[in-house]
């Protein structure tokens, strides 16, 4: 049988097979046995479960094979998927992070294993990085928006760019890969219990068109954009298929709620603002409407200095309008949980 033929094939996992290691972990895949030669001290430091397993005499541990050695080093067999285990162990030895649209997909199995092995510091570090990718307040949201307002040719020169430094060859197709992707973030938040990222992820998804699907725009490997389709510089996509039915419904409810909120707000936003003159008040006849597909951006636009043909709003009234805009945008941000039924 194919499985039996492959069972004896041993594969030393690159980067996780240290000659000076003092314990070998093994995990089975159809392709053979993956071997990791590691240091007990490192495993102890990160995981209380590893600490327990490796401290037990081999004869009493359900996860060890009695008296088994690989090149004179004791072996512990684990039942985990080798790819997932590799991700977790790499987090022990090579902690690093780079913002990427794939992150929420990639860290999901790592977080599940970190929970199983009670690697609490690793879990906390990953959750902190994911939370840093998804704005927790309106100021962080605006900061991310400012980045997304850059064109790819500008982003190439960012020292904190997706390639760790300026990269003049970054193609426009990488643009979407540089920003966090909302549907997989929502899936991760549900599975790994990270509710703090939901409001921003839902808001980003609410302004993403259903036809702009992450996978549709890429090859099956998820890395190379389909060369037959033109990828616009500012296109943002989502992995729509990862959204559960319940969350899709929450998204629809949120869009409806925001649309109604925007209509009501546009009608009343400056009712209690005391403009200094009829001239300043009249500039509002020429103000744009709140379109509601991106109410935060619309409010920012609405509360910029306004003018009417032949008249400019005075400095004092501009200040009032600006402050009102700041206040209303902060309120909208705080209402996102309610709009999307996240509470
Ligand atoms: Zn005025």
Boltz pocket constraint, residues with backbone or C-beta under 6 A from the ligand:
constraints:
  - pocket:
      binder: B
      contacts: [[A, 275], [A, 276], [A, 277], [A, 280], [A, 313], [A, 314], [A, 315], [A, 316], [A, 317], [A, 318]]
      max_distance: 6.0
